[in-house]
Amino acid sequence: MAEAEKQIIEVNGVKLEVDMRHAKRIEELRVGSKVKVLDSRGYGSAEVNPGVVVGFEPFPSRPTIIIAFVRGSWNEAKLELLHFNSGTEKVEIVASTDEDFSVNRDEVLGWFTRERESLKNKMAELDAKEAFFRDRFKTYWKDEEVLPVAEPESA
């Protein structure tokens, strides 16, 4: 047997040499299971992202695993959803068993905080522009009733 065709695996403390030409990968995933998402859908090279199984949809024709995963870069971390089924192309998933592949919680939460602050600043800028417009352009509709300022919805 060629070296590339065999692999030693351990099952409950018993080491086995497996012929990979006939081996089948069987993984048990549950809601909350850690997974790795190999995403080749982009224009660049494939990337591996950490994820968690968040649900299953038992459609008769196409059972679907729903995975939330983090796509990180040097200045942001995006939380995305993947609906993985037999029609999914250029994406693979495997159970994440190694502890060295994880998500830096503080970096992701920091990104959420920075993104929230950025959006608050954009909302304040939009409110100021609206107030300026209402004040300076009111001569254009002096004979019309001016609509009140819309109150922002609270979160």
MODELLER restraints for C-alpha pairs under 7 A, 6 or more apart:
rsr = mdl.restraints
at = mdl.atoms
rsr.add(forms.Gaussian(group=physical.xy_distance, feature=features.Distance(at['CA:5:A'], at['CA:19:A']), mean=5.81, stdev=0.5))
rsr.add(forms.Gaussian(group=physical.xy_distance, feature=features.Distance(at['CA:5:A'], at['CA:20:A']), mean=5.17, stdev=0.5))
rsr.add(forms.Gaussian(group=physical.xy_distance, feature=features.Distance(at['CA:5:A'], at['CA:21:A']), mean=6.15, stdev=0.5))
rsr.add(forms.Gaussian(group=physical.xy_distance, feature=features.Distance(at['CA:6:A'], at['CA:17:A']), mean=6.51, stdev=0.5))
rsr.add(forms.Gaussian(group=physical.xy_distance, feature=features.Distance(at['CA:6:A'], at['CA:18:A']), mean=5.44, stdev=0.5))
rsr.add(forms.Gaussian(group=physical.xy_distance, feature=features.Distance(at['CA:6:A'], at['CA:19:A']), mean=4.59, stdev=0.5))
rsr.add(forms.Gaussian(group=physical.xy_distance, feature=features.Distance(at['CA:6:A'], at['CA:20:A']), mean=5.39, stdev=0.5))
rsr.add(forms.Gaussian(group=physical.xy_distance, feature=features.Distance(at['CA:7:A'], at['CA:17:A']), mean=5.59, stdev=0.5))
rsr.add(forms.Gaussian(group=physical.xy_distance, feature=features.Distance(at['CA:7:A'], at['CA:18:A']), mean=5.32, stdev=0.5))
rsr.add(forms.Gaussian(group=physical.xy_distance, feature=features.Distance(at['CA:7:A'], at['CA:19:A']), mean=6.73, stdev=0.5))
rsr.add(forms.Gaussian(group=physical.xy_distance, feature=features.Distance(at['CA:7:A'], at['CA:20:A']), mean=6.72, stdev=0.5))
rsr.add(forms.Gaussian(group=physical.xy_distance, feature=features.Distance(at['CA:8:A'], at['CA:15:A']), mean=6.55, stdev=0.5))
rsr.add(forms.Gaussian(group=physical.xy_distance, feature=features.Distance(at['CA:8:A'], at['CA:16:A']), mean=5.47, stdev=0.5))
rsr.add(forms.Gaussian(group=physical.xy_distance, feature=features.Distance(at['CA:8:A'], at['CA:17:A']), mean=4.37, stdev=0.5))
rsr.add(forms.Gaussian(group=physical.xy_distance, feature=features.Distance(at['CA:8:A'], at['CA:18:A']), mean=6.12, stdev=0.5))
rsr.add(forms.Gaussian(group=physical.xy_distance, feature=features.Distance(at['CA:9:A'], at['CA:15:A']), mean=5.63, stdev=0.5))
rsr.add(forms.Gaussian(group=physical.xy_distance, feature=features.Distance(at['CA:9:A'], at['CA:16:A']), mean=5.34, stdev=0.5))
rsr.add(forms.Gaussian(group=physical.xy_distance, feature=features.Distance(at['CA:9:A'], at['CA:17:A']), mean=6.41, stdev=0.5))
rsr.add(forms.Gaussian(group=physical.xy_distance, feature=features.Distance(at['CA:10:A'], at['CA:16:A']), mean=6.06, stdev=0.5))
rsr.add(forms.Gaussian(group=physical.xy_distance, feature=features.Distance(at['CA:27:A'], at['CA:95:A']), mean=6.99, stdev=0.5))
rsr.add(forms.Gaussian(group=physical.xy_distance, feature=features.Distance(at['CA:30:A'], at['CA:53:A']), mean=6.70, stdev=0.5))
rsr.add(forms.Gaussian(group=physical.xy_distance, feature=features.Distance(at['CA:31:A'], at['CA:53:A']), mean=4.95, stdev=0.5))
rsr.add(forms.Gaussian(group=physical.xy_distance, feature=features.Distance(at['CA:31:A'], at['CA:54:A']), mean=5.14, stdev=0.5))
rsr.add(forms.Gaussian(group=physical.xy_distance, feature=features.Distance(at['CA:31:A'], at['CA:55:A']), mean=5.67, stdev=0.5))
rsr.add(forms.Gaussian(group=physical.xy_distance, feature=features.Distance(at['CA:32:A'], at['CA:52:A']), mean=5.68, stdev=0.5))
rsr.add(forms.Gaussian(group=physical.xy_distance, feature=features.Distance(at['CA:32:A'], at['CA:53:A']), mean=5.25, stdev=0.5))
rsr.add(forms.Gaussian(group=physical.xy_distance, feature=features.Distance(at['CA:32:A'], at['CA:54:A']), mean=6.13, stdev=0.5))
rsr.add(forms.Gaussian(group=physical.xy_distance, feature=features.Distance(at['CA:33:A'], at['CA:52:A']), mean=5.55, stdev=0.5))
rsr.add(forms.Gaussian(group=physical.xy_distance, feature=features.Distance(at['CA:33:A'], at['CA:53:A']), mean=5.43, stdev=0.5))
rsr.add(forms.Gaussian(group=physical.xy_distance, feature=features.Distance(at['CA:34:A'], at['CA:51:A']), mean=5.88, stdev=0.5))
rsr.add(forms.Gaussian(group=physical.xy_distance, feature=features.Distance(at['CA:34:A'], at['CA:52:A']), mean=4.65, stdev=0.5))
rsr.add(forms.Gaussian(group=physical.xy_distance, feature=features.Distance(at['CA:34:A'], at['CA:53:A']), mean=6.70, stdev=0.5))
rsr.add(forms.Gaussian(group=physical.xy_distance, feature=features.Distance(at['CA:34:A'], at['CA:95:A']), mean=6.12, stdev=0.5))
rsr.add(forms.Gaussian(group=physical.xy_distance, feature=features.Distance(at['CA:34:A'], at['CA:96:A']), mean=5.32, stdev=0.5))
rsr.add(forms.Gaussian(group=physical.xy_distance, feature=features.Distance(at['CA:35:A'], at['CA:50:A']), mean=6.16, stdev=0.5))
rsr.add(forms.Gaussian(group=physical.xy_distance, feature=features.Distance(at['CA:35:A'], at['CA:51:A']), mean=5.07, stdev=0.5))
rsr.add(forms.Gaussian(group=physical.xy_distance, feature=features.Distance(at['CA:35:A'], at['CA:52:A']), mean=5.66, stdev=0.5))
rsr.add(forms.Gaussian(group=physical.xy_distance, feature=features.Distance(at['CA:35:A'], at['CA:93:A']), mean=6.52, stdev=0.5))
rsr.add(forms.Gaussian(group=physical.xy_distance, feature=features.Distance(at['CA:35:A'], at['CA:94:A']), mean=5.56, stdev=0.5))
rsr.add(forms.Gaussian(group=physical.xy_distance, feature=features.Distance(at['CA:35:A'], at['CA:95:A']), mean=4.36, stdev=0.5))
rsr.add(forms.Gaussian(group=physical.xy_distance, feature=features.Distance(at['CA:35:A'], at['CA:96:A']), mean=4.48, stdev=0.5))
rsr.add(forms.Gaussian(group=physical.xy_distance, feature=features.Distance(at['CA:36:A'], at['CA:48:A']), mean=6.35, stdev=0.5))
rsr.add(forms.Gaussian(group=physical.xy_distance, feature=features.Distance(at['CA:36:A'], at['CA:49:A']), mean=5.71, stdev=0.5))
rsr.add(forms.Gaussian(group=physical.xy_distance, feature=features.Distance(at['CA:36:A'], at['CA:50:A']), mean=4.92, stdev=0.5))
rsr.add(forms.Gaussian(group=physical.xy_distance, feature=features.Distance(at['CA:36:A'], at['CA:51:A']), mean=5.85, stdev=0.5))
rsr.add(forms.Gaussian(group=physical.xy_distance, feature=features.Distance(at['CA:36:A'], at['CA:93:A']), mean=5.59, stdev=0.5))
rsr.add(forms.Gaussian(group=physical.xy_distance, feature=features.Distance(at['CA:36:A'], at['CA:94:A']), mean=5.44, stdev=0.5))
rsr.add(forms.Gaussian(group=physical.xy_distance, feature=features.Distance(at['CA:36:A'], at['CA:95:A']), mean=6.24, stdev=0.5))
rsr.add(forms.Gaussian(group=physical.xy_distance, feature=features.Distance(at['CA:36:A'], at['CA:96:A']), mean=5.54, stdev=0.5))
rsr.add(forms.Gaussian(group=physical.xy_distance, feature=features.Distance(at['CA:37:A'], at['CA:48:A']), mean=5.41, stdev=0.5))
rsr.add(forms.Gaussian(group=physical.xy_distance, feature=features.Distance(at['CA:37:A'], at['CA:49:A']), mean=5.11, stdev=0.5))
rsr.add(forms.Gaussian(group=physical.xy_distance, feature=features.Distance(at['CA:37:A'], at['CA:50:A']), mean=6.30, stdev=0.5))
rsr.add(forms.Gaussian(group=physical.xy_distance, feature=features.Distance(at['CA:37:A'], at['CA:51:A']), mean=6.63, stdev=0.5))
rsr.add(forms.Gaussian(group=physical.xy_distance, feature=features.Distance(at['CA:37:A'], at['CA:91:A']), mean=6.96, stdev=0.5))
rsr.add(forms.Gaussian(group=physical.xy_distance, feature=features.Distance(at['CA:37:A'], at['CA:92:A']), mean=5.89, stdev=0.5))
rsr.add(forms.Gaussian(group=physical.xy_distance, feature=features.Distance(at['CA:37:A'], at['CA:93:A']), mean=4.70, stdev=0.5))
rsr.add(forms.Gaussian(group=physical.xy_distance, feature=features.Distance(at['CA:37:A'], at['CA:94:A']), mean=6.93, stdev=0.5))
rsr.add(forms.Gaussian(group=physical.xy_distance, feature=features.Distance(at['CA:38:A'], at['CA:46:A']), mean=6.61, stdev=0.5))
rsr.add(forms.Gaussian(group=physical.xy_distance, feature=features.Distance(at['CA:38:A'], at['CA:47:A']), mean=5.69, stdev=0.5))
rsr.add(forms.Gaussian(group=physical.xy_distance, feature=features.Distance(at['CA:38:A'], at['CA:48:A']), mean=4.48, stdev=0.5))
rsr.add(forms.Gaussian(group=physical.xy_distance, feature=features.Distance(at['CA:38:A'], at['CA:49:A']), mean=6.59, stdev=0.5))
rsr.add(forms.Gaussian(group=physical.xy_distance, feature=features.Distance(at['CA:38:A'], at['CA:91:A']), mean=5.54, stdev=0.5))
rsr.add(forms.Gaussian(group=physical.xy_distance, feature=features.Distance(at['CA:38:A'], at['CA:92:A']), mean=5.05, stdev=0.5))
rsr.add(forms.Gaussian(group=physical.xy_distance, feature=features.Distance(at['CA:38:A'], at['CA:93:A']), mean=6.17, stdev=0.5))
rsr.add(forms.Gaussian(group=physical.xy_distance, feature=features.Distance(at['CA:39:A'], at['CA:46:A']), mean=5.47, stdev=0.5))
rsr.add(forms.Gaussian(group=physical.xy_distance, feature=features.Distance(at['CA:39:A'], at['CA:47:A']), mean=5.42, stdev=0.5))
rsr.add(forms.Gaussian(group=physical.xy_distance, feature=features.Distance(at['CA:39:A'], at['CA:48:A']), mean=6.31, stdev=0.5))
rsr.add(forms.Gaussian(group=physical.xy_distance, feature=features.Distance(at['CA:39:A'], at['CA:90:A']), mean=6.33, stdev=0.5))
rsr.add(forms.Gaussian(group=physical.xy_distance, feature=features.Distance(at['CA:39:A'], at['CA:91:A']), mean=4.70, stdev=0.5))
rsr.add(forms.Gaussian(group=physical.xy_distance, feature=features.Distance(at['CA:39:A'], at['CA:92:A']), mean=6.75, stdev=0.5))
rsr.add(forms.Gaussian(group=physical.xy_distance, feature=features.Distance(at['CA:40:A'], at['CA:46:A']), mean=4.26, stdev=0.5))
rsr.add(forms.Gaussian(group=physical.xy_distance, feature=features.Distance(at['CA:40:A'], at['CA:47:A']), mean=6.67, stdev=0.5))
rsr.add(forms.Gaussian(group=physical.xy_distance, feature=features.Distance(at['CA:40:A'], at['CA:90:A']), mean=5.01, stdev=0.5))
rsr.add(forms.Gaussian(group=physical.xy_distance, feature=features.Distance(at['CA:40:A'], at['CA:91:A']), mean=5.97, stdev=0.5))
rsr.add(forms.Gaussian(group=physical.xy_distance, feature=features.Distance(at['CA:41:A'], at['CA:90:A']), mean=5.47, stdev=0.5))
rsr.add(forms.Gaussian(group=physical.xy_distance, feature=features.Distance(at['CA:49:A'], at['CA:69:A']), mean=6.51, stdev=0.5))
rsr.add(forms.Gaussian(group=physical.xy_distance, feature=features.Distance(at['CA:49:A'], at['CA:70:A']), mean=6.12, stdev=0.5))
rsr.add(forms.Gaussian(group=physical.xy_distance, feature=features.Distance(at['CA:49:A'], at['CA:71:A']), mean=5.94, stdev=0.5))
rsr.add(forms.Gaussian(group=physical.xy_distance, feature=features.Distance(at['CA:50:A'], at['CA:69:A']), mean=5.65, stdev=0.5))
rsr.add(forms.Gaussian(group=physical.xy_distance, feature=features.Distance(at['CA:50:A'], at['CA:70:A']), mean=5.96, stdev=0.5))
rsr.add(forms.Gaussian(group=physical.xy_distance, feature=features.Distance(at['CA:50:A'], at['CA:102:A']), mean=6.19, stdev=0.5))
rsr.add(forms.Gaussian(group=physical.xy_distance, feature=features.Distance(at['CA:50:A'], at['CA:103:A']), mean=6.59, stdev=0.5))
rsr.add(forms.Gaussian(group=physical.xy_distance, feature=features.Distance(at['CA:51:A'], at['CA:67:A']), mean=6.35, stdev=0.5))
rsr.add(forms.Gaussian(group=physical.xy_distance, feature=features.Distance(at['CA:51:A'], at['CA:68:A']), mean=5.47, stdev=0.5))
rsr.add(forms.Gaussian(group=physical.xy_distance, feature=features.Distance(at['CA:51:A'], at['CA:69:A']), mean=3.85, stdev=0.5))
rsr.add(forms.Gaussian(group=physical.xy_distance, feature=features.Distance(at['CA:51:A'], at['CA:70:A']), mean=6.31, stdev=0.5))
rsr.add(forms.Gaussian(group=physical.xy_distance, feature=features.Distance(at['CA:52:A'], at['CA:67:A']), mean=5.58, stdev=0.5))
rsr.add(forms.Gaussian(group=physical.xy_distance, feature=features.Distance(at['CA:52:A'], at['CA:68:A']), mean=5.49, stdev=0.5))
rsr.add(forms.Gaussian(group=physical.xy_distance, feature=features.Distance(at['CA:52:A'], at['CA:69:A']), mean=6.36, stdev=0.5))
rsr.add(forms.Gaussian(group=physical.xy_distance, feature=features.Distance(at['CA:53:A'], at['CA:66:A']), mean=5.98, stdev=0.5))
rsr.add(forms.Gaussian(group=physical.xy_distance, feature=features.Distance(at['CA:53:A'], at['CA:67:A']), mean=4.46, stdev=0.5))
rsr.add(forms.Gaussian(group=physical.xy_distance, feature=features.Distance(at['CA:53:A'], at['CA:68:A']), mean=6.46, stdev=0.5))
rsr.add(forms.Gaussian(group=physical.xy_distance, feature=features.Distance(at['CA:54:A'], at['CA:66:A']), mean=5.64, stdev=0.5))
rsr.add(forms.Gaussian(group=physical.xy_distance, feature=features.Distance(at['CA:54:A'], at['CA:67:A']), mean=5.46, stdev=0.5))
rsr.add(forms.Gaussian(group=physical.xy_distance, feature=features.Distance(at['CA:54:A'], at['CA:68:A']), mean=6.40, stdev=0.5))
rsr.add(forms.Gaussian(group=physical.xy_distance, feature=features.Distance(at['CA:55:A'], at['CA:65:A']), mean=6.09, stdev=0.5))
rsr.add(forms.Gaussian(group=physical.xy_distance, feature=features.Distance(at['CA:55:A'], at['CA:66:A']), mean=4.93, stdev=0.5))
rsr.add(forms.Gaussian(group=physical.xy_distance, feature=features.Distance(at['CA:56:A'], at['CA:64:A']), mean=5.72, stdev=0.5))
rsr.add(forms.Gaussian(group=physical.xy_distance, feature=features.Distance(at['CA:56:A'], at['CA:65:A']), mean=4.64, stdev=0.5))
rsr.add(forms.Gaussian(group=physical.xy_distance, feature=features.Distance(at['CA:56:A'], at['CA:66:A']), mean=5.80, stdev=0.5))
rsr.add(forms.Gaussian(group=physical.xy_distance, feature=features.Distance(at['CA:57:A'], at['CA:63:A']), mean=5.84, stdev=0.5))
rsr.add(forms.Gaussian(group=physical.xy_distance, feature=features.Distance(at['CA:57:A'], at['CA:64:A']), mean=5.04, stdev=0.5))
rsr.add(forms.Gaussian(group=physical.xy_distance, feature=features.Distance(at['CA:57:A'], at['CA:65:A']), mean=6.47, stdev=0.5))
rsr.add(forms.Gaussian(group=physical.xy_distance, feature=features.Distance(at['CA:58:A'], at['CA:64:A']), mean=6.48, stdev=0.5))
rsr.add(forms.Gaussian(group=physical.xy_distance, feature=features.Distance(at['CA:62:A'], at['CA:85:A']), mean=6.30, stdev=0.5))
rsr.add(forms.Gaussian(group=physical.xy_distance, feature=features.Distance(at['CA:62:A'], at['CA:86:A']), mean=6.47, stdev=0.5))
rsr.add(forms.Gaussian(group=physical.xy_distance, feature=features.Distance(at['CA:63:A'], at['CA:85:A']), mean=6.16, stdev=0.5))
rsr.add(forms.Gaussian(group=physical.xy_distance, feature=features.Distance(at['CA:64:A'], at['CA:83:A']), mean=6.16, stdev=0.5))
rsr.add(forms.Gaussian(group=physical.xy_distance, feature=features.Distance(at['CA:64:A'], at['CA:84:A']), mean=5.46, stdev=0.5))
rsr.add(forms.Gaussian(group=physical.xy_distance, feature=features.Distance(at['CA:64:A'], at['CA:85:A']), mean=4.73, stdev=0.5))
rsr.add(forms.Gaussian(group=physical.xy_distance, feature=features.Distance(at['CA:65:A'], at['CA:83:A']), mean=5.85, stdev=0.5))
rsr.add(forms.Gaussian(group=physical.xy_distance, feature=features.Distance(at['CA:65:A'], at['CA:84:A']), mean=5.09, stdev=0.5))
rsr.add(forms.Gaussian(group=physical.xy_distance, feature=features.Distance(at['CA:65:A'], at['CA:85:A']), mean=6.50, stdev=0.5))
rsr.add(forms.Gaussian(group=physical.xy_distance, feature=features.Distance(at['CA:66:A'], at['CA:81:A']), mean=6.89, stdev=0.5))
rsr.add(forms.Gaussian(group=physical.xy_distance, feature=features.Distance(at['CA:66:A'], at['CA:82:A']), mean=5.74, stdev=0.5))
rsr.add(forms.Gaussian(group=physical.xy_distance, feature=features.Distance(at['CA:66:A'], at['CA:83:A']), mean=4.72, stdev=0.5))
rsr.add(forms.Gaussian(group=physical.xy_distance, feature=features.Distance(at['CA:66:A'], at['CA:84:A']), mean=6.23, stdev=0.5))
rsr.add(forms.Gaussian(group=physical.xy_distance, feature=features.Distance(at['CA:67:A'], at['CA:81:A']), mean=5.65, stdev=0.5))
rsr.add(forms.Gaussian(group=physical.xy_distance, feature=features.Distance(at['CA:67:A'], at['CA:82:A']), mean=5.07, stdev=0.5))
rsr.add(forms.Gaussian(group=physical.xy_distance, feature=features.Distance(at['CA:67:A'], at['CA:83:A']), mean=6.52, stdev=0.5))
rsr.add(forms.Gaussian(group=physical.xy_distance, feature=features.Distance(at['CA:68:A'], at['CA:79:A']), mean=6.77, stdev=0.5))
rsr.add(forms.Gaussian(group=physical.xy_distance, feature=features.Distance(at['CA:68:A'], at['CA:80:A']), mean=5.64, stdev=0.5))
rsr.add(forms.Gaussian(group=physical.xy_distance, feature=features.Distance(at['CA:68:A'], at['CA:81:A']), mean=4.53, stdev=0.5))
rsr.add(forms.Gaussian(group=physical.xy_distance, feature=features.Distance(at['CA:68:A'], at['CA:82:A']), mean=6.33, stdev=0.5))
rsr.add(forms.Gaussian(group=physical.xy_distance, feature=features.Distance(at['CA:69:A'], at['CA:79:A']), mean=5.80, stdev=0.5))
rsr.add(forms.Gaussian(group=physical.xy_distance, feature=features.Distance(at['CA:69:A'], at['CA:80:A']), mean=5.43, stdev=0.5))
rsr.add(forms.Gaussian(group=physical.xy_distance, feature=features.Distance(at['CA:69:A'], at['CA:81:A']), mean=6.33, stdev=0.5))
rsr.add(forms.Gaussian(group=physical.xy_distance, feature=features.Distance(at['CA:70:A'], at['CA:77:A']), mean=6.35, stdev=0.5))
rsr.add(forms.Gaussian(group=physical.xy_distance, feature=features.Distance(at['CA:70:A'], at['CA:78:A']), mean=5.59, stdev=0.5))
rsr.add(forms.Gaussian(group=physical.xy_distance, feature=features.Distance(at['CA:70:A'], at['CA:79:A']), mean=4.74, stdev=0.5))
rsr.add(forms.Gaussian(group=physical.xy_distance, feature=features.Distance(at['CA:70:A'], at['CA:80:A']), mean=6.29, stdev=0.5))
rsr.add(forms.Gaussian(group=physical.xy_distance, feature=features.Distance(at['CA:71:A'], at['CA:77:A']), mean=5.66, stdev=0.5))
rsr.add(forms.Gaussian(group=physical.xy_distance, feature=features.Distance(at['CA:71:A'], at['CA:78:A']), mean=5.13, stdev=0.5))
rsr.add(forms.Gaussian(group=physical.xy_distance, feature=features.Distance(at['CA:71:A'], at['CA:79:A']), mean=6.49, stdev=0.5))
rsr.add(forms.Gaussian(group=physical.xy_distance, feature=features.Distance(at['CA:72:A'], at['CA:78:A']), mean=6.22, stdev=0.5))
rsr.add(forms.Gaussian(group=physical.xy_distance, feature=features.Distance(at['CA:76:A'], at['CA:111:A']), mean=5.92, stdev=0.5))
rsr.add(forms.Gaussian(group=physical.xy_distance, feature=features.Distance(at['CA:77:A'], at['CA:108:A']), mean=5.76, stdev=0.5))
rsr.add(forms.Gaussian(group=physical.xy_distance, feature=features.Distance(at['CA:77:A'], at['CA:111:A']), mean=6.29, stdev=0.5))
